[in-house]
Amino acid sequence: MKFSLIDRVIEIEPGKRIVAAKAVSLAEEYLAEHFPSFPVLPGVFMLESMVEAASWLVRRTEDFAHSVILLESAKGVTYRSFVAPGHLLRVEVDCVRMASDSSRFSGVGYCGDTQVVKGRFALSHRNLADRSADGAAVDRRIVASHRARWSLVHSVQGAGAPGAVSEPRR
């Protein structure tokens, strides 16, 4: 089972900030077991939504230079409420520091106006070719897959349209 926890990028400012959304649906398999009579988005998936959003920010900022972006650490993560099926989790992630091989972020998740999760975390940026020359071909396939997914989650709609995605002008 593969999870994709960001359905849409709402706003992005490369190198600085990203706002993204996850629509929680009762059709998602993991909800049947977490908790069977009270389905809610698992807390670790709330954190992973912020991590996935930050990964998109890294990819966009570095023009998809790394095939693999991994969670290195998470600190001060707190959960304040549940996100149930039918609700939208909106994550706002700010870049604290970005280097070529790692980055640090602070993030907050909201359901409506209610803060449901917040925390700080660090990511590491890698390529498989860094360990083996054979990894370069795999890196290219992974990056192509990320670029294709990016075109889906960041489909720019008409200016001012409901749900429009924007990038600040420079």
DSSP file (Angstrom, degrees, kcal/mol; ACC not computed):
  #  RESIDUE AA STRUCTURE BP1 BP2  ACC     N-H-->O    O-->H-N    N-H-->O    O-->H-N    TCO  KAPPA ALPHA  PHI   PSI    X-CA   Y-CA   Z-CA
    1    1 A M              0   0    0      0, 0.0     2,-0.5     0, 0.0     0, 0.0   0.000 360.0 360.0 360.0 130.6    0.0    0.0    0.0
    2    2 A K        -     0   0    0      2,-0.0     2,-0.4     0, 0.0     0, 0.0  -0.931 360.0-150.4-113.0 133.4    1.4    3.4   -1.0
    3    3 A F        -     0   0    0     -2,-0.5     2,-0.5     2,-0.0     0, 0.0  -0.850  12.9-174.4-104.6 135.8    0.3    6.6    0.7
    4    4 A S        +     0   0    0     -2,-0.4    45,-0.1     1,-0.1    -2,-0.0  -0.958   6.4 179.8-123.8 110.4    0.2   10.0   -0.9
    5    5 A L        +     0   0    0     -2,-0.5     2,-0.5    43,-0.1    -1,-0.1   0.423  59.9  70.7-100.0   1.5   -0.8   12.4    1.8
    6    6 A I        +     0   0    0      1,-0.1    16,-0.2    16,-0.1     3,-0.1  -0.970  48.1 171.9-118.1 118.3   -0.8   15.7   -0.1
    7    7 A D        +     0   0    0     14,-2.6     2,-0.3    -2,-0.5    15,-0.2   0.747  68.5  10.1 -91.2 -28.4   -3.6   16.0   -2.6
    8    8 A R  E     -A   21   0A   0     13,-1.5    13,-2.7   146,-0.1     2,-0.6  -0.985  58.5-137.2-156.8 137.8   -3.0   19.6   -3.6
    9    9 A V  E     -A   20   0A   0    144,-3.2    11,-0.3    -2,-0.3     3,-0.1  -0.887  20.9-177.4 -94.1 122.0   -0.5   22.4   -3.2
   10   10 A I  E     -     0   0A   0      9,-2.5   156,-1.7    -2,-0.6     2,-0.3   0.849  66.6  -2.8 -88.6 -39.4   -2.4   25.6   -2.4
   11   11 A E  E     -Ab  19 166A   0      8,-2.0     8,-2.9   154,-0.2     2,-0.4  -0.990  61.4-174.9-154.1 143.9    0.6   28.0   -2.3
   12   12 A I  E     -A   18   0A   0    154,-1.8     6,-0.2    -2,-0.3    -3,-0.0  -0.989  13.3-174.9-145.5 137.0    4.3   27.7   -2.6
   13   13 A E  E >>  -A   17   0A   0      4,-3.2     3,-2.7    -2,-0.4     4,-2.1  -0.886  40.5-121.8-125.9  97.0    7.1   30.2   -2.2
   14   14 A P  T 34 S+     0   0    0      0, 0.0    44,-0.1     0, 0.0    43,-0.1  -0.029  91.7   9.2 -47.9 134.6   10.3   28.3   -3.2
   15   15 A G  T 34 S+     0   0    0     42,-0.4    43,-0.1     1,-0.1    83,-0.0   0.320 133.5  48.7  80.9  -7.8   12.9   28.1   -0.5
   16   16 A K  T <4 S-     0   0    0     -3,-2.7    79,-3.2     1,-0.3     2,-0.3   0.727 106.0  -5.4-127.9 -52.5   10.5   29.6    2.1
   17   17 A R  E  <  -AC  13  94A   0     -4,-2.1    -4,-3.2    77,-0.2     2,-0.3  -0.997  39.1-168.6-157.9 149.9    7.0   28.2    2.5
   18   18 A I  E     -AC  12  93A   0     75,-2.2    75,-2.8    -2,-0.3     2,-0.4  -0.996   5.7-163.1-143.1 142.6    4.4   25.8    1.3
   19   19 A V  E     +AC  11  92A   0     -8,-2.9    -9,-2.5    -2,-0.3    -8,-2.0  -0.998  25.0 165.0-123.3 126.3    0.7   25.4    2.0
   20   20 A A  E     -AC   9  91A   0     71,-2.4    71,-2.8    -2,-0.4     2,-0.4  -0.881  22.4-136.8-139.7 168.0   -0.9   22.1    1.0
   21   21 A A  E     -AC   8  90A   0    -13,-2.7   -14,-2.6    -2,-0.3   -13,-1.5  -0.961   7.3-164.7-135.0 148.0   -4.0   20.1    1.7
   22   22 A K  E     - C   0  89A   0     67,-2.6    67,-3.2    -2,-0.4     2,-0.6  -0.986  15.2-150.4-127.8 117.6   -5.0   16.5    2.4
   23   23 A A  E     - C   0  88A   0     -2,-0.4     2,-0.5    65,-0.2    65,-0.2  -0.805  16.8-141.5 -87.9 121.5   -8.7   15.5    2.0
   24   24 A V        -     0   0    0     63,-2.7    62,-3.4    -2,-0.6     2,-0.4  -0.743  22.1-172.7 -89.8 124.6   -9.4   12.7    4.4
   25   25 A S    >   -     0   0    0     -2,-0.5     3,-1.8    60,-0.2     6,-0.2  -0.916  33.4-133.5-120.2 142.6  -11.8   10.1    2.9
   26   26 A L  T 3  S+     0   0    0     -2,-0.4    -1,-0.1     1,-0.3     5,-0.1   0.678 103.2  73.2 -64.6 -16.7  -13.5    7.1    4.6
   27   27 A A  T 3   +     0   0    0      4,-0.1     2,-0.4     3,-0.0    -1,-0.3   0.599  68.9 109.5 -73.9 -11.0  -12.3    5.1    1.5
   28   28 A E  S X  S-     0   0    0     -3,-1.8     3,-1.7     1,-0.1     4,-0.4  -0.550  70.9-136.6 -73.9 126.1   -8.7    5.1    2.7
   29   29 A E  G >  S+     0   0    0     -2,-0.4     3,-1.6     1,-0.3     4,-0.4   0.813  96.3  60.1 -53.5 -42.3   -7.8    1.6    3.9
   30   30 A Y  G >> S+     0   0    0      1,-0.3     3,-1.0     2,-0.2     4,-0.7   0.728  92.0  68.9 -65.3 -21.2   -6.0    2.5    7.1
   31   31 A L  G <4 S+     0   0    0     -3,-1.7    -1,-0.3     1,-0.2     3,-0.2   0.761  85.5  69.2 -69.7 -23.1   -9.1    4.2    8.6
   32   32 A A  G <4 S+     0   0    0     -3,-1.6    -1,-0.2    -4,-0.4    -2,-0.2   0.772 111.8  31.2 -64.4 -24.8  -10.8    0.8    8.9
   33   33 A E  T <4 S+     0   0    0     -3,-1.0     2,-0.4    -4,-0.4    -1,-0.2   0.467 100.1  85.8-111.8  -4.3   -8.4   -0.1   11.6
   34   34 A H  S  < S-     0   0    0     -4,-0.7     6,-1.9     1,-0.4    -1,-0.2  -0.795 126.2 -24.5-130.2  90.1   -7.6    3.3   13.2
   35   35 A F  S >  S-     0   0    0     -2,-0.4     3,-1.3     4,-0.3    -1,-0.4   0.828  71.4-153.6 -95.1 141.7  -10.1    3.2   15.1
   36   36 A P  T 3  S+     0   0    0      0, 0.0    -2,-0.1     0, 0.0    -3,-0.1   0.827  98.7  31.4 -54.1 -39.5  -12.8    0.9   13.7
   37   37 A S  T 3  S+     0   0    0      1,-0.2    -5,-0.1    -4,-0.1    -4,-0.0   0.488 132.0  34.8 -97.4  -1.7  -15.7    2.6   15.5
   38   38 A F  S <  S-     0   0    0     -3,-1.3    -1,-0.2    -7,-0.1     2,-0.2  -0.522  80.6-162.1-148.0  71.7  -14.1    6.1   15.4
   39   39 A P        +     0   0    0      0, 0.0    -4,-0.3     0, 0.0     2,-0.3  -0.395  21.7 157.7 -67.5 127.5  -12.1    6.5   12.2
   40   40 A V        -     0   0    0     -6,-1.9    44,-0.2    -2,-0.2    -2,-0.1  -0.974  50.6 -90.9-142.7 156.0   -9.6    9.4   12.3
   41   41 A L        -     0   0    0     42,-3.1    42,-0.4    -2,-0.3     5,-0.1  -0.541  53.9-111.3 -65.0 123.0   -6.4   10.2   10.4
   42   42 A P    >>  -     0   0    0      0, 0.0     4,-1.3     0, 0.0     3,-1.1  -0.267  20.1-122.4 -57.8 143.4   -3.6    8.7   12.5
   43   43 A G  H 3> S+     0   0    0      1,-0.3     4,-2.0     2,-0.2     3,-0.3   0.862 111.9  58.3 -55.6 -39.3   -1.3   11.3   14.1
   44   44 A V  H 3> S+     0   0    0      1,-0.2     4,-2.3     2,-0.2    -1,-0.3   0.815 103.8  53.5 -63.9 -28.0    1.8   10.0   12.4
   45   45 A F  H <> S+     0   0    0     -3,-1.1     4,-1.9     2,-0.2    -1,-0.2   0.795 103.6  55.6 -75.9 -28.1    0.0   10.7    9.1
   46   46 A M  H  X S+     0   0    0     -4,-1.3     4,-1.4    -3,-0.3    -2,-0.2   0.943 111.7  43.7 -64.1 -46.1   -0.6   14.3   10.1
   47   47 A L  H  X S+     0   0    0     -4,-2.0     4,-2.2     1,-0.2     3,-0.3   0.927 112.1  53.0 -62.4 -45.1    3.1   14.6   10.7
   48   48 A E  H  X S+     0   0    0     -4,-2.3     4,-3.1     1,-0.2    -1,-0.2   0.825 102.8  58.7 -62.2 -31.5    3.9   12.8    7.4
   49   49 A S  H  X S+     0   0    0     -4,-1.9     4,-2.2     2,-0.2    -1,-0.2   0.912 107.9  45.6 -63.0 -41.5    1.6   15.3    5.6
   50   50 A M  H  X S+     0   0    0     -4,-1.4     4,-2.4    -3,-0.3    -2,-0.2   0.904 113.8  49.6 -66.3 -40.2    3.8   18.1    6.8
   51   51 A V  H  X S+     0   0    0     -4,-2.2     4,-2.3     2,-0.2    -2,-0.2   0.914 110.9  49.3 -64.1 -43.7    6.9   16.1    5.8
   52   52 A E  H  X S+     0   0    0     -4,-3.1     4,-1.9     2,-0.2    -1,-0.2   0.905 110.9  49.8 -63.8 -40.7    5.5   15.4    2.4
   53   53 A A  H  X S+     0   0    0     -4,-2.2     4,-1.9     1,-0.2    -2,-0.2   0.934 111.0  49.4 -61.9 -45.1    4.6   19.1    1.9
   54   54 A A  H  X S+     0   0    0     -4,-2.4     4,-2.4     1,-0.2    -2,-0.2   0.869 106.9  56.2 -62.0 -36.2    8.2   20.1    2.9
   55   55 A S  H  X S+     0   0    0     -4,-2.3     4,-2.8     1,-0.2    -1,-0.2   0.895 106.0  50.3 -62.9 -39.8    9.6   17.5    0.5
   56   56 A W  H  X S+     0   0    0     -4,-1.9     4,-2.8     2,-0.2     5,-0.2   0.894 108.9  52.6 -63.3 -38.9    7.7   19.2   -2.3
   57   57 A L  H  X S+     0   0    0     -4,-1.9     4,-2.5     2,-0.2   -42,-0.4   0.921 111.0  46.6 -62.7 -43.4    9.1   22.5   -1.2
   58   58 A V  H  X S+     0   0    0     -4,-2.4     4,-2.7     2,-0.2     7,-0.2   0.948 113.3  48.6 -62.7 -48.8   12.6   21.0   -1.3
   59   59 A R  H  <>S+     0   0    0     -4,-2.8     5,-3.4     1,-0.2     6,-0.3   0.930 114.8  44.5 -58.2 -46.6   12.0   19.5   -4.8
   60   60 A R  H ><5S+     0   0    0     -4,-2.8     3,-0.8     3,-0.2    -1,-0.2   0.899 114.7  48.9 -65.5 -41.2   10.6   22.7   -6.2
   61   61 A T  H 3<5S+     0   0    0     -4,-2.5    -1,-0.2    -5,-0.2    -2,-0.2   0.895 119.0  38.1 -65.4 -40.9   13.3   24.8   -4.7
   62   62 A E  T 3<5S-     0   0    0     -4,-2.7     3,-0.5    -5,-0.2    -1,-0.2   0.212 112.1-114.8 -97.4  14.4   16.2   22.6   -5.9
   63   63 A D  T < 5S-     0   0    0     -3,-0.8    -3,-0.2     1,-0.2    -4,-0.1   0.906  72.5 -57.5  50.9  47.2   14.5   21.8   -9.3
   64   64 A F  S   <S+     0   0    0     -5,-3.4    -1,-0.2    -6,-0.2    -5,-0.1   0.847  88.3 153.8  58.1  40.5   14.2   18.1   -8.3
   65   65 A A        +     0   0    0     -3,-0.5     2,-0.4    -6,-0.3    -1,-0.1   0.715  57.8  55.3 -71.8 -21.7   17.9   17.7   -7.7
   66   66 A H        -     0   0    0      1,-0.1    61,-0.2    61,-0.1     3,-0.1  -0.935  59.3-162.2-120.4 136.6   17.4   14.8   -5.3
   67   67 A S  S    S+     0   0    0     59,-0.6     2,-0.5    -2,-0.4    60,-0.2   0.790  81.7  45.9 -82.2 -28.0   15.5   11.6   -5.9
   68   68 A V  E     +D  126   0A   0     58,-2.5    58,-3.2     2,-0.0     2,-0.5  -0.965  57.5 178.2-124.6 125.3   15.2   10.7   -2.2
   69   69 A I  E     -D  125   0A   0     -2,-0.5     2,-0.3    56,-0.2    56,-0.2  -0.987  17.3-172.9-125.0 120.6   14.1   13.0    0.6
   70   70 A L  E     -D  124   0A   0     54,-2.5    54,-2.5    -2,-0.5     2,-0.5  -0.847  30.8-110.0-119.6 147.2   13.9   11.4    4.0
   71   71 A L  E     +D  123   0A   0     -2,-0.3    52,-0.3    52,-0.2     3,-0.1  -0.630  33.7 178.1 -70.3 123.9   12.6   12.4    7.5
   72   72 A E  E     -     0   0A   0     50,-3.2     2,-0.3    -2,-0.5    51,-0.2   0.819  60.9 -14.8 -96.6 -41.4   15.7   12.7    9.6
   73   73 A S  E     -D  122   0A   0     49,-1.5    49,-2.5     2,-0.0    -1,-0.4  -0.989  49.7-154.0-160.3 156.8   14.2   13.9   12.9
   74   74 A A  E     -D  121   0A   0     -2,-0.3     2,-0.3    47,-0.2    47,-0.3  -0.999  18.5-179.4-135.8 136.2   11.0   15.3   14.4
   75   75 A K  E     +D  120   0A   0     45,-3.2    45,-2.6    -2,-0.4    -2,-0.0  -0.977  59.1   9.3-137.3 147.9   10.9   17.4   17.6
   76   76 A G  E    S+     0   0A   0     -2,-0.3     2,-0.4     1,-0.2    -1,-0.1   0.783  73.3 170.1  60.4  30.4    8.2   19.1   19.6
   77   77 A V  E     +     0   0A   0     42,-0.1     2,-0.4    43,-0.1    42,-0.2  -0.624   6.8 179.6 -77.9 125.5    5.3   17.4   17.7
   78   78 A T  E     -D  118   0A   0     40,-2.5    40,-1.7    -2,-0.4     2,-0.4  -0.972  17.9-152.3-128.8 144.5    2.0   18.0   19.5
   79   79 A Y  E     +D  117   0A   0     -2,-0.4    38,-0.2    38,-0.2    37,-0.1  -0.944  16.0 172.2-115.9 134.7   -1.5   16.9   18.5
   80   80 A R        -     0   0    0     36,-2.4     2,-0.3    -2,-0.4    36,-0.1   0.613  61.7  -2.2-117.5 -18.8   -4.5   18.9   19.6
   81   81 A S  S    S-     0   0    0     35,-0.9    -1,-0.3    33,-0.1     2,-0.2  -0.951  71.9 -90.9-161.8 176.6   -7.5   17.4   17.8
   82   82 A F        -     0   0    0     -2,-0.3     2,-0.5    -3,-0.1   -42,-0.0  -0.620  18.7-146.0 -97.7 156.7   -8.7   14.7   15.4
   83   83 A V        -     0   0    0    -42,-0.4   -42,-3.1    -2,-0.2     3,-0.1  -0.969  25.9-167.8-121.5 112.5   -9.1   14.8   11.6
   84   84 A A    >   -     0   0    0     -2,-0.5     3,-1.8   -44,-0.2   -60,-0.2  -0.525  34.5 -75.2 -98.4 162.8  -12.1   12.7   10.6
   85   85 A P  T 3  S+     0   0    0      0, 0.0   -60,-0.2     0, 0.0    -1,-0.2  -0.267 119.3  36.4 -54.0 141.2  -13.2   11.5    7.1
   86   86 A G  T 3  S+     0   0    0    -62,-3.4     2,-0.2     1,-0.4   -61,-0.1   0.304  98.7 105.3  94.2  -7.9  -14.9   14.3    5.2
   87   87 A H    <   -     0   0    0     -3,-1.8   -63,-2.7   -63,-0.2     2,-0.5  -0.657  65.8-129.0-104.3 162.4  -12.5   16.9    6.6
   88   88 A L  E     -C   23   0A   0     -2,-0.2     2,-0.7   -65,-0.2    24,-0.5  -0.942  10.3-151.5-111.6 125.1   -9.6   18.7    5.0
   89   89 A L  E     -CE  22 111A   0    -67,-3.2   -67,-2.6    -2,-0.5     2,-0.5  -0.879  14.0-165.6 -94.2 118.2   -6.2   18.8    6.7
   90   90 A R  E     -CE  21 110A   0     20,-3.0    20,-3.0    -2,-0.7     2,-0.4  -0.925   4.4-162.7-105.5 122.8   -4.4   22.0    5.6
   91   91 A V  E     -CE  20 109A   0    -71,-2.8   -71,-2.4    -2,-0.5     2,-0.5  -0.889   8.5-165.9-110.1 137.5   -0.6   22.1    6.4
   92   92 A E  E     -CE  19 108A   0     16,-2.9    16,-2.0    -2,-0.4     2,-0.5  -0.980  12.4-174.8-121.2 117.4    1.5   25.2    6.4
   93   93 A V  E     -CE  18 107A   0    -75,-2.8   -75,-2.2    -2,-0.5     2,-0.4  -0.952   7.8-163.4-122.3 129.3    5.2   24.5    6.5
   94   94 A D  E     -CE  17 106A   0     12,-3.1    12,-2.2    -2,-0.5     2,-0.4  -0.920  21.2-125.7-111.9 135.7    8.0   27.2    6.8
   95   95 A C  E     + E   0 105A   0    -79,-3.2    10,-0.3    -2,-0.4     3,-0.1  -0.658  24.8 178.4 -79.3 127.9   11.6   26.5    5.9
   96   96 A V  E    S-     0   0A   0      8,-2.9     2,-0.3    -2,-0.4     9,-0.2   0.801  72.8  -5.1 -93.7 -39.8   14.0   27.3    8.7
   97   97 A R  E     - E   0 104A   0      7,-1.6     7,-2.8     2,-0.0     2,-0.4  -0.964  60.6-168.6-156.4 136.3   17.2   26.3    6.9
   98   98 A M  E     + E   0 103A   0     -2,-0.3     2,-0.2     5,-0.2     5,-0.2  -0.980  12.7 165.0-133.8 125.2   17.9   24.7    3.6
   99   99 A A        -     0   0    0      3,-3.1     3,-0.1    -2,-0.4    -2,-0.0  -0.707  52.6 -96.1-121.5 176.6   21.2   23.3    2.4
  100  100 A S  S    S+     0   0    0     -2,-0.2     3,-0.1     1,-0.2   -38,-0.0   0.801 122.2  29.6 -68.3 -27.0   22.0   21.0   -0.5
  101  101 A D  S    S+     0   0    0      1,-0.2    24,-2.4    23,-0.1     2,-0.3   0.488 127.4  14.1-112.1  -4.0   22.0   17.8    1.6
  102  102 A S  E     - F   0 124A   0     22,-0.3    -3,-3.1    -3,-0.1     2,-0.3  -0.986  54.4-165.4-161.7 166.7   19.5   18.7    4.4
  103  103 A S  E     -EF  98 123A   0     20,-2.2    20,-2.7    -2,-0.3     2,-0.4  -0.987  10.6-144.0-155.8 158.6   16.8   21.1    5.5
  104  104 A R  E     +EF  97 122A   0     -7,-2.8    -8,-2.9    -2,-0.3    -7,-1.6  -0.971  22.0 177.6-129.4 145.9   14.8   22.0    8.7
  105  105 A F  E     -EF  95 121A   0     16,-2.8    16,-2.1    -2,-0.4     2,-0.4  -0.932  24.6-146.6-141.6 160.1   11.2   23.1    8.9
  106  106 A S  E     -EF  94 120A   0    -12,-2.2   -12,-3.1    -2,-0.3     2,-0.3  -0.991  29.2-176.2-124.5 141.1    8.4   24.1   11.3
  107  107 A G  E     -EF  93 119A   0     12,-3.0    12,-2.1    -2,-0.4     2,-0.4  -0.960  18.5-165.8-140.5 155.8    4.9   23.1   10.4
  108  108 A V  E     -EF  92 118A   0    -16,-2.0   -16,-2.9    -2,-0.3     2,-0.4  -0.997  10.6-153.6-138.5 138.8    1.3   23.5   11.5
  109  109 A G  E     -EF  91 117A   0      8,-3.3     7,-3.0    -2,-0.4     8,-1.4  -0.939  12.6-168.7-115.9 138.9   -1.7   21.5   10.5
  110  110 A Y  E     -EF  90 115A   0    -20,-3.0   -20,-3.0    -2,-0.4     2,-0.5  -0.937  21.5-160.1-126.2 146.2   -5.3   22.9   10.6
  111  111 A C  E >  S-EF  89 114A   0      3,-2.6     3,-1.8    -2,-0.4     2,-0.4  -0.955  84.2 -42.9-118.3 105.5   -8.7   21.4   10.2
  112  112 A G  T 3  S-     0   0    0    -24,-0.5   -22,-0.1    -2,-0.5    -2,-0.0  -0.613 124.1 -29.2  66.3-129.0  -10.8   24.5    9.4
  113  113 A D  T 3  S+     0   0    0     -2,-0.4     2,-0.5    -3,-0.1    -1,-0.2   0.408 117.7 104.0 -95.5   0.7   -9.5   27.1   11.8
  114  114 A T  E <  S- F   0 111A   0     -3,-1.8    -3,-2.6     1,-0.0     2,-0.4  -0.731  70.7-132.8 -91.0 124.3   -8.6   24.5   14.5
  115  115 A Q  E     + F   0 110A   0     -2,-0.5    -5,-0.3    -5,-0.2     3,-0.1  -0.607  30.5 170.6 -72.1 126.5   -4.9   23.7   14.9
  116  116 A V  E     +     0   0A   0     -7,-3.0   -36,-2.4    -2,-0.4   -35,-0.9   0.653  60.8   9.5-111.9 -22.7   -4.6   19.9   15.0
  117  117 A V  E     +DF  79 109A   0     -8,-1.4    -8,-3.3   -38,-0.2    -1,-0.4  -0.991  56.3 172.0-155.0 149.2   -0.8   19.3   14.8
  118  118 A K  E     +DF  78 108A   0    -40,-1.7   -40,-2.5    -2,-0.3     2,-0.3  -0.979  16.3 131.9-153.4 157.6    2.4   21.3   15.0
  119  119 A G  E     - F   0 107A   0    -12,-2.1   -12,-3.0    -2,-0.3     2,-0.4  -0.974  43.5-105.3 175.2 174.1    6.1   20.4   15.1
  120  120 A R  E     +DF  75 106A   0    -45,-2.6   -45,-3.2    -2,-0.3     2,-0.3  -0.922  38.2 169.0-119.2 146.5    9.6   20.9   13.9
  121  121 A F  E     -DF  74 105A   0    -16,-2.1   -16,-2.8    -2,-0.4     2,-0.4  -0.990  24.0-138.2-156.0 161.9   11.4   18.4   11.7
  122  122 A A  E     -DF  73 104A   0    -49,-2.5   -50,-3.2    -2,-0.3   -49,-1.5  -0.944  14.2-160.4-125.2 145.6   14.5   17.9    9.6
  123  123 A L  E     -DF  71 103A   0    -20,-2.7   -20,-2.2    -2,-0.4     2,-0.4  -0.903   8.4-145.1-121.3 150.6   14.9   16.2    6.2
  124  124 A S  E     -DF  70 102A   0    -54,-2.5   -54,-2.5    -2,-0.3     2,-0.5  -0.935  12.9-146.8-113.3 145.0   17.9   14.8    4.4
  125  125 A H  E     +D   69   0A   0    -24,-2.4     2,-0.3    -2,-0.4   -56,-0.2  -0.935  28.5 162.4-114.0 127.7   18.2   15.0    0.6
  126  126 A R  E     -D   68   0A   0    -58,-3.2   -58,-2.5    -2,-0.5   -59,-0.6  -0.920  30.6-147.5-142.2 164.7   20.0   12.2   -1.3
  127  127 A N    >   -     0   0    0     -2,-0.3     3,-1.3   -61,-0.2     4,-0.3  -0.986  22.7-134.0-129.0 144.0   20.5   10.5   -4.6
  128  128 A L  G >> S+     0   0    0     -2,-0.4     3,-1.6     7,-0.3     4,-1.4   0.808 105.1  67.2 -65.7 -28.7   21.1    6.8   -5.1
  129  129 A A  G 34 S+     0   0    0      6,-0.4    -1,-0.3     1,-0.3     7,-0.2   0.696  84.0  73.4 -65.6 -18.0   24.0    7.6   -7.4
  130  130 A D  G <4 S+     0   0    0     -3,-1.3    -1,-0.3     1,-0.2    -2,-0.2   0.780 107.7  33.4 -65.3 -24.7   25.8    9.0   -4.4
  131  131 A R  T <4 S+     0   0    0     -3,-1.6     2,-0.3     1,-0.3    -2,-0.2   0.718 134.0   9.3-100.1 -28.0   26.4    5.4   -3.2
  132  132 A S    ><  -     0   0    0     -4,-1.4     3,-1.7     1,-0.1    -1,-0.3  -0.982  59.5-131.8-156.7 139.2   26.7    3.7   -6.5
  133  133 A A  T >  S+     0   0    0     -2,-0.3     3,-1.3     1,-0.3     4,-0.3   0.799 108.8  65.4 -61.7 -27.9   27.0    4.7  -10.2
  134  134 A D  T >> S+     0   0    0      1,-0.2     4,-0.6     2,-0.1     3,-0.5   0.719  88.9  69.1 -66.1 -19.9   24.2    2.1  -10.9
  135  135 A G  H <> S+     0   0    0     -3,-1.7     4,-2.8    -7,-0.3    -6,-0.4   0.665  77.7  80.1 -74.0 -16.4   21.9    4.3   -8.9
  136  136 A A  H <> S+     0   0    0     -3,-1.3     4,-2.2    -4,-0.3    -1,-0.2   0.896  92.0  48.6 -60.1 -42.8   21.9    7.2  -11.5
  137  137 A A  H <> S+     0   0    0     -3,-0.5     4,-1.8    -4,-0.3    -1,-0.2   0.898 113.0  48.0 -65.6 -39.3   19.4    5.4  -13.8
  138  138 A V  H  X S+     0   0    0     -4,-0.6     4,-2.6     2,-0.2    -2,-0.2   0.908 108.5  55.1 -67.2 -41.4   17.1    4.8  -10.8
  139  139 A D  H  X S+     0   0    0     -4,-2.8     4,-2.9     1,-0.2     5,-0.2   0.922 106.6  51.5 -54.9 -45.4   17.4    8.4   -9.7
  140  140 A R  H  X S+     0   0    0     -4,-2.2     4,-2.2     1,-0.2    -1,-0.2   0.900 111.0  47.2 -61.6 -41.4   16.3    9.6  -13.1
  141  141 A R  H  X S+     0   0    0     -4,-1.8     4,-2.0     2,-0.2    -1,-0.2   0.907 113.4  48.2 -66.7 -41.3   13.2    7.3  -13.0
  142  142 A I  H  X S+     0   0    0     -4,-2.6     4,-2.5     2,-0.2    -2,-0.2   0.935 112.4  48.2 -64.7 -46.1   12.3    8.5   -9.5
  143  143 A V  H  X S+     0   0    0     -4,-2.9     4,-2.7     1,-0.2    -1,-0.2   0.894 109.8  52.7 -63.0 -39.7   12.7   12.1  -10.4
  144  144 A A  H  X S+     0   0    0     -4,-2.2     4,-2.1    -5,-0.2    -1,-0.2   0.902 109.8  49.3 -62.0 -39.6   10.6   11.7  -13.5
  145  145 A S  H  X S+     0   0    0     -4,-2.0     4,-2.4     2,-0.2    -2,-0.2   0.910 110.7  49.7 -64.9 -42.5    7.9   10.1  -11.3
  146  146 A H  H  X S+     0   0    0     -4,-2.5     4,-2.7     2,-0.2    -2,-0.2   0.910 109.9  51.0 -62.6 -42.2    8.1   13.1   -8.8
  147  147 A R  H  X S+     0   0    0     -4,-2.7     4,-1.9     2,-0.2    -1,-0.2   0.907 110.4  49.2 -62.6 -41.1    7.9   15.6  -11.7
  148  148 A A  H  X S+     0   0    0     -4,-2.1     4,-0.7     2,-0.2    -2,-0.2   0.919 112.9  46.7 -64.6 -43.3    4.7   13.8  -13.0
  149  149 A R  H >X S+     0   0    0     -4,-2.4     4,-2.4     1,-0.2     3,-0.9   0.894 108.1  57.2 -65.2 -39.3    3.2   13.8   -9.5
  150  150 A W  H 3X S+     0   0    0     -4,-2.7     4,-2.4     1,-0.3    -1,-0.2   0.899 100.3  57.2 -57.8 -41.6    4.1   17.5   -9.0
  151  151 A S  H 3< S+     0   0    0     -4,-1.9    -1,-0.3     1,-0.2    -2,-0.2   0.771 111.0  45.0 -64.0 -22.9    2.1   18.3  -12.2
  152  152 A L  H X< S+     0   0    0     -3,-0.9     3,-0.8    -4,-0.7    -2,-0.2   0.892 117.3  40.0 -84.1 -44.7   -0.9   16.8  -10.6
  153  153 A V  H 3< S+     0   0    0     -4,-2.4  -144,-3.2     1,-0.2    -2,-0.2   0.728 122.1  42.9 -79.2 -19.9   -0.7   18.2   -7.1
  154  154 A H  T 3< S+     0   0    0     -4,-2.4     2,-0.8    -5,-0.3    -1,-0.2  -0.259  72.0 153.9-119.4  44.9    0.4   21.7   -8.3
  155  155 A S    <   -     0   0    0     -3,-0.8     2,-0.3     1,-0.1    10,-0.3  -0.658  41.6-135.5 -77.5 113.2   -2.0   22.2  -11.2
  156  156 A V        -     0   0    0     -2,-0.8     2,-0.2     8,-0.1     8,-0.1  -0.537  22.8-163.6 -74.3 126.1   -2.2   25.9  -11.5
  157  157 A Q        -     0   0    0     -2,-0.3     3,-0.1     8,-0.2     6,-0.0  -0.480  39.0 -60.6-100.7 175.7   -5.8   27.1  -12.1
  158  158 A G    >   -     0   0    0     -2,-0.2     3,-2.4     1,-0.1    -1,-0.2  -0.250  68.2 -90.3 -57.7 141.7   -7.1   30.4  -13.3
  159  159 A A  T 3  S+     0   0    0      1,-0.3    -1,-0.1    -3,-0.1     7,-0.1  -0.286 112.5  11.4 -55.5 130.0   -6.1   33.4  -11.2
  160  160 A G  T 3  S+     0   0    0      1,-0.3    -1,-0.3    -3,-0.1    -2,-0.1   0.392  93.3 138.2  82.9  -3.3   -8.7   34.0   -8.5
  161  161 A A    X   -     0   0    0     -3,-2.4     3,-2.2     1,-0.1    -1,-0.3  -0.420  68.8 -88.4 -71.9 150.3  -10.6   30.7   -9.2
  162  162 A P  T 3  S+     0   0    0      0, 0.0    -1,-0.1     0, 0.0    -4,-0.1  -0.376 117.2  12.8 -57.5 131.6  -11.8   28.8   -6.1
  163  163 A G  T 3  S+     0   0    0      1,-0.2    -6,-0.1    -3,-0.1    -2,-0.1   0.619  91.3 168.6  76.4  13.3   -9.0   26.5   -5.0
  164  164 A A    <   -     0   0    0     -3,-2.2     2,-0.4    -8,-0.1    -1,-0.2  -0.291  29.3-136.3 -62.4 143.0   -6.4   28.3   -7.2
  165  165 A V        -     0   0    0    -10,-0.3     2,-0.4    -8,-0.0  -154,-0.2  -0.818  26.5-169.2 -98.9 137.9   -2.8   27.5   -6.6
  166  166 A S  B     -b   11   0A   0   -156,-1.7  -154,-1.8    -2,-0.4    -7,-0.0  -0.955  23.6-162.5-134.3 151.7   -0.4   30.3   -6.6
  167  167 A E        -     0   0    0     -2,-0.4  -154,-0.2  -156,-0.2  -156,-0.0  -1.000  38.0-113.1-123.2 127.6    3.3   31.0   -6.6
  168  168 A P        -     0   0    0      0, 0.0     2,-0.2     0, 0.0  -157,-0.0  -0.266  35.0-111.6 -58.5 145.4    4.3   34.5   -5.5
  169  169 A R              0   0    0      1,-0.1  -156,-0.0  -156,-0.0     0, 0.0  -0.499 360.0 360.0 -77.4 147.7    5.8   36.6   -8.2
  170  170 A R              0   0    0     -2,-0.2    -1,-0.1     0, 0.0     0, 0.0   0.365 360.0 360.0-113.8 360.0    9.5   37.5   -8.0
